[in-house]
């Protein structure tokens, strides 16, 4: 009888552990799904409102950036926002 009780407790414990791992996995997957999808050559990050990303018109950022944080899709390193709102390489920036 003691053996059956012990076996039952082991099964219950195994089910509790399995459910906890499933819940943690679901939470991790949900957090990943909550991050908005960005366009080509864009990354989701927190950036200063006045120094968020380089553009074809302003290829370098200043040294006096605000300490605030604006979350959003910004051009990845080495890419510049063009007049159409796309992230492009410097070679593809249209210059007058």
Helices and strands as residue ranges (DSSP letters): H 2-34, E 42-47, E 70-75, E 80-81, E 87-88, G 90-92
